[in-house]
Amino acid sequence: MIETVFTLAKSNERTAEKVIQDDNLDYIHMLFNKDEGLPLHYSNSNVYMTVLRGNLSIALDDQKVHVYPGGTLLKIPYKTKMNVQNLHDEMLELLVIKVPAPKNYPKE
């Protein structure tokens, strides 16, 4: 086989699986129930966040929370303060792609 095959979790439980972490990118699959999310943090790369299902509630830098439905793709720049949450009843499922791979950014 030439290709490498990866299988994403199918769950109703909180999940943050690092599917691919290599020299090119990080590819992360996340599932959050209502009132779950990520700790407040700064993006460590350019982030491409796809909402697969549910509604993403996200505050970036000093902006108020914006809500994005399934089928939305966000491009978030390096060093952006991020508050990622699911404030809705439906499961939130995200694909997060970090390019370039965070390990390729110089440490400050």
Phi, psi and omega in degrees: 000133178278318184280157170254132184253134177237144178243128180273147179298142171242105190210164170246018179248155177305130181217138170221093184254127177275096186287314179225131169223104179222193183291342185268316187198166166249135181235111188237134178251128184229142175230131180226133171278175179306138178067019173249164178175203180256155172296151175303129182202172176254140179296135182258016178189181167287131186245131174245113188244118179253126175272110181277320177205157183084198181229124178274127171253117185221136172246128181244132185049237183260012179287157172288167179295132171248149180246130181235129182277169174309142181094003181261140175242126177251141172248118186241124183290159174306141177066030175266132176290131186232132173236100187257124183215158167248108180258015187239164183292322183287144175306138175259126178238126183234148163247128181240123178242125179250120183225130351292170178306133183308329182294345180273353175277139178293144177286140180254000000 
